[in-house]
Amino acid sequence: MREWREFVDAFHDERAGAAADLLSRCLAGGESPLRWLARSVSDASTKVLDIGCGAGSMTRVLAREQRTVVGLDLSEAELREAARRGGGPWVRADAMRLPIATGSIDAVVTSMGLAVIQPTESLLDEIARVMRPGGMFAGTVPTYRPVNRSDMALMSRLAWLLGGPPRFPVRLNMSLGPLLMAHGLRKVEDARERYYFSIRTRADAHVLLRALYLPSASDSRIRRTEDCLTARAEECGPVKVPIPFRRVVAIK
């Protein structure tokens, strides 16, 4: 766990805003996974907490009149970037010790937090503690399906070039229903959607690769993958890289 924590801390210190830039450009039917997650939050939720907010894209999507959305993250660099991009309020804190009163939040959301923040059990304990009875939790994480045959071929090619697929500290295929129930949260949805990130230029390929967790990929492998994606886009037109997501919604 220590090695992962050090990797994640360094990643977000050095690449603040990279994940936000990628997620805002992943689309399915004109909608991003950020919008998909935001649709889980009821209009009646006036106090919302966004855990692992990063540069604040999810927090800003959730913002509306008569609603307070607090973005919380442990990375000082990400929060500086969030403040630069606008919105807020922003709070620097550990998700294992949320500086939030018990039973005070209508909805808790996390984009990617379930894939990154460890241990999951402690995270869910804190989420359940700050939520009011009847409150809602929703989270999205990358997953491995749904994909079609051509998507799988492209994903396999990229994994070969990079020396392996993107990795995360937490298993993405875990069964969440019993785990949520053990922490006082009843699962009401577990859905999957396939998004695409379009690469037309080298700059696009750089945005994609800069945002991926690739702890074992060498700089040379990453450059070679960027070259390959750029060449393919120039020769054949936009390369649509599949990025499947899983959305889980639960009620306290």
C-alpha positions as CSV (number, residue, x, y, z in Angstrom):
1,M,0.0,0.0,0.0
2,R,2.9,2.4,0.8
3,E,4.3,2.1,-2.8
4,W,0.9,2.9,-4.2
5,R,0.4,5.8,-1.9
6,E,3.8,7.2,-2.9
7,F,3.0,6.7,-6.6
8,V,-0.4,8.4,-6.4
9,D,0.9,11.3,-4.3
10,A,3.7,12.0,-6.8
11,F,1.4,11.5,-9.8
12,H,-1.0,14.2,-8.6
13,D,1.7,16.6,-7.4
14,E,3.3,16.4,-10.9
15,R,0.2,16.2,-13.1
16,A,-2.4,18.3,-11.3
17,G,-5.5,18.5,-13.6
18,A,-4.5,15.7,-15.9
19,A,-7.3,13.3,-14.8
20,A,-9.9,16.1,-15.0
21,D,-8.8,17.0,-18.5
22,L,-9.2,13.4,-19.6
23,L,-12.6,12.8,-17.9
24,S,-14.1,16.0,-19.3
25,R,-13.3,14.8,-22.9
26,C,-14.5,11.2,-22.5
27,L,-17.9,11.1,-24.3
28,A,-20.8,8.8,-24.9
29,G,-23.8,10.3,-26.6
30,G,-22.3,13.7,-26.0
31,E,-22.2,13.1,-22.2
32,S,-19.1,12.7,-20.0
33,P,-18.8,10.3,-17.1
34,L,-18.8,13.4,-14.9
35,R,-22.3,14.3,-16.1
36,W,-23.4,10.6,-15.8
37,L,-22.3,10.7,-12.1
38,A,-23.9,14.1,-11.5
39,R,-27.3,12.7,-12.7
40,S,-27.3,10.4,-9.7
41,V,-27.7,13.3,-7.3
42,S,-31.2,14.4,-6.5
43,D,-32.3,18.0,-6.9
44,A,-33.3,17.8,-3.3
45,S,-29.7,17.3,-2.2
46,T,-28.5,20.7,-1.0
47,K,-25.4,19.6,0.8
48,V,-23.0,17.6,-1.4
49,L,-19.5,16.3,-0.7
50,D,-17.2,15.4,-3.6
51,I,-14.4,13.2,-2.3
52,G,-11.2,13.0,-4.3
53,C,-12.2,16.1,-6.2
54,G,-8.8,16.6,-7.9
55,A,-8.9,19.8,-10.0
56,G,-12.6,20.1,-9.3
57,S,-14.4,19.1,-12.5
58,M,-17.0,17.0,-10.7
59,T,-17.6,19.7,-8.1
60,R,-18.2,22.3,-10.7
61,V,-20.6,20.0,-12.7
62,L,-22.7,19.5,-9.5
63,A,-22.9,23.2,-8.6
64,R,-26.2,24.9,-8.8
65,E,-28.3,27.5,-7.0
66,Q,-29.3,26.6,-3.4
67,R,-26.8,23.8,-3.3
68,T,-23.5,23.7,-1.5
69,V,-20.9,21.4,-3.0
70,V,-17.6,20.9,-1.2
71,G,-14.7,19.5,-3.1
72,L,-12.2,17.6,-0.9
73,D,-8.8,16.2,-1.8
74,L,-5.5,15.3,-0.1
75,S,-3.4,16.7,-2.9
76,E,-2.4,20.3,-2.4
77,A,-1.3,20.6,-6.0
78,E,-4.7,19.4,-7.3
79,L,-6.6,21.8,-5.0
80,R,-4.4,24.7,-6.2
81,E,-5.4,23.8,-9.8
82,A,-9.1,23.5,-8.7
83,A,-8.9,27.0,-7.2
84,R,-7.3,28.3,-10.4
85,R,-10.1,26.9,-12.5
86,G,-12.8,28.3,-10.3
87,G,-15.6,27.2,-8.1
88,G,-15.3,25.6,-4.7
89,P,-15.2,25.7,-1.7
90,W,-12.2,23.4,-1.6
91,V,-11.0,21.5,1.5
92,R,-7.6,19.7,1.9
93,A,-8.2,16.6,4.0
94,D,-7.7,12.9,4.3
95,A,-10.8,10.9,3.2
96,M,-10.1,8.5,6.2
97,R,-10.8,11.4,8.6
98,L,-13.4,13.7,7.0
99,P,-13.7,17.1,8.7
100,I,-17.4,16.9,8.3
101,A,-20.1,16.6,11.0
102,T,-21.8,13.2,11.4
103,G,-25.1,12.9,9.5
104,S,-24.8,16.3,7.9
105,I,-24.5,15.5,4.1
106,D,-27.3,14.8,1.7
107,A,-25.1,13.2,-1.0
108,V,-21.5,12.0,-1.3
109,V,-20.0,11.5,-4.7
110,T,-16.6,10.3,-5.8
111,S,-15.2,10.2,-9.4
112,M,-12.4,7.6,-9.3
113,G,-12.1,7.6,-5.5
114,L,-13.2,4.0,-5.1
115,A,-10.4,3.0,-7.4
116,V,-7.7,5.0,-5.7
117,I,-8.4,5.7,-2.0
118,Q,-7.3,2.9,0.4
119,P,-8.5,1.1,2.4
120,T,-11.9,0.9,0.9
121,E,-13.5,-0.2,4.1
122,S,-12.3,2.9,6.0
123,L,-13.4,5.2,3.2
124,L,-16.9,3.7,3.2
125,D,-17.1,4.0,7.0
126,E,-16.4,7.8,6.8
127,I,-18.8,8.2,3.9
128,A,-21.6,6.5,5.8
129,R,-20.8,8.5,8.9
130,V,-21.2,11.9,7.3
131,M,-24.3,11.1,5.4
132,R,-27.8,11.7,6.8
133,P,-30.2,8.8,7.0
134,G,-31.7,8.4,3.5
135,G,-28.7,10.2,2.0
136,M,-27.2,9.0,-1.3
137,F,-23.7,7.8,-2.3
138,A,-22.6,7.5,-5.9
139,G,-19.2,6.7,-7.4
140,T,-17.7,6.0,-10.7
141,V,-14.6,3.9,-11.6
142,P,-12.9,2.7,-14.8
143,T,-13.8,-0.9,-15.6
144,Y,-13.0,-3.5,-18.2
145,R,-16.4,-3.8,-19.9
146,P,-18.5,-3.2,-21.9
147,V,-16.2,-3.4,-25.0
148,N,-16.7,-4.7,-28.5
149,R,-14.2,-6.7,-30.6
150,S,-12.5,-3.7,-32.2
151,D,-12.3,-1.9,-28.9
152,M,-10.6,-4.9,-27.4
153,A,-8.1,-5.1,-30.2
154,L,-7.1,-1.4,-29.7
155,M,-6.9,-1.9,-25.9
156,S,-4.7,-4.9,-26.3
157,R,-2.4,-3.1,-28.7
158,L,-2.0,-0.2,-26.3
159,A,-1.4,-2.5,-23.4
160,W,1.3,-4.3,-25.4
161,L,3.0,-1.0,-26.3
162,L,2.9,0.2,-22.7
163,G,3.9,-3.1,-21.2
164,G,0.6,-3.6,-19.5
165,P,-2.8,-1.8,-19.0
166,P,-3.4,1.1,-16.6
167,R,-3.5,0.0,-13.0
168,F,-5.2,1.2,-9.9
169,P,-4.6,0.6,-6.1
170,V,-8.1,-1.0,-5.7
171,R,-9.5,-3.9,-7.7
172,L,-12.0,-2.6,-10.2
173,N,-14.1,-5.8,-10.6
174,M,-14.9,-6.2,-6.9
175,S,-18.4,-7.1,-5.8
176,L,-19.7,-3.9,-4.2
177,G,-23.2,-4.8,-3.0
178,P,-22.2,-6.8,0.1
179,L,-19.3,-4.4,0.9
180,L,-21.6,-1.4,0.8
181,M,-24.2,-3.2,2.9
182,A,-21.6,-4.0,5.5
183,H,-21.1,-0.2,5.9
184,G,-24.8,0.7,6.1
185,L,-25.3,1.5,2.5
186,R,-27.8,-0.3,0.3
187,K,-26.9,-0.6,-3.3
188,V,-29.6,0.5,-5.7
189,E,-27.6,0.7,-9.0
190,D,-24.5,-0.9,-10.5
191,A,-24.4,0.2,-14.1
192,R,-21.7,0.3,-16.9
193,E,-21.2,2.6,-19.8
194,R,-18.6,2.8,-22.6
195,Y,-17.0,6.2,-23.2
196,Y,-14.5,7.2,-25.9
197,F,-11.6,9.6,-25.9
198,S,-10.9,10.9,-29.4
199,I,-7.3,11.3,-30.6
200,R,-6.7,13.5,-33.6
201,T,-3.3,15.1,-32.8
202,R,-0.2,14.3,-30.8
203,A,-1.5,16.8,-28.2
204,D,-4.6,14.6,-27.7
205,A,-2.5,11.5,-27.3
206,H,-0.4,13.3,-24.7
207,V,-3.6,14.2,-22.7
208,L,-4.6,10.6,-22.6
209,L,-1.3,9.1,-21.6
210,R,-0.5,11.8,-19.1
211,A,-3.7,11.0,-17.2
212,L,-3.3,7.2,-17.0
213,Y,-1.8,5.4,-14.0
214,L,1.1,3.5,-15.5
215,P,3.4,2.8,-12.6
216,S,5.5,0.2,-14.6
217,A,5.6,1.9,-18.0
218,S,9.0,3.4,-19.0
219,D,9.2,6.9,-20.6
220,S,10.3,5.2,-23.8
221,R,7.2,3.0,-23.9
222,I,5.0,6.0,-23.3
223,R,6.7,8.0,-26.1
224,R,6.4,5.0,-28.5
225,T,2.6,4.7,-27.7
226,E,2.2,8.4,-28.3
227,D,3.9,8.1,-31.6
228,C,1.8,5.1,-32.6
229,L,-1.5,6.8,-31.7
230,T,-0.5,10.0,-33.5
231,A,0.6,8.1,-36.6
232,R,-2.7,6.2,-36.7
233,A,-4.8,9.3,-36.3
234,E,-2.9,11.1,-39.1
235,E,-3.3,8.1,-41.4
236,C,-6.8,6.9,-40.6
237,G,-8.6,9.7,-38.9
238,P,-9.6,10.1,-35.2
239,V,-8.6,7.2,-33.0
240,K,-11.4,6.5,-30.5
241,V,-9.9,5.0,-27.4
242,P,-12.6,3.1,-25.3
243,I,-12.7,4.0,-21.6
244,P,-15.5,2.0,-19.9
245,F,-16.9,3.2,-16.6
246,R,-18.9,1.7,-13.8
247,R,-21.4,3.7,-11.7
248,V,-22.5,2.5,-8.3
249,V,-25.3,4.2,-6.4
250,A,-26.3,3.4,-2.8
251,I,-28.7,4.8,-0.1
252,K,-28.0,5.0,3.6
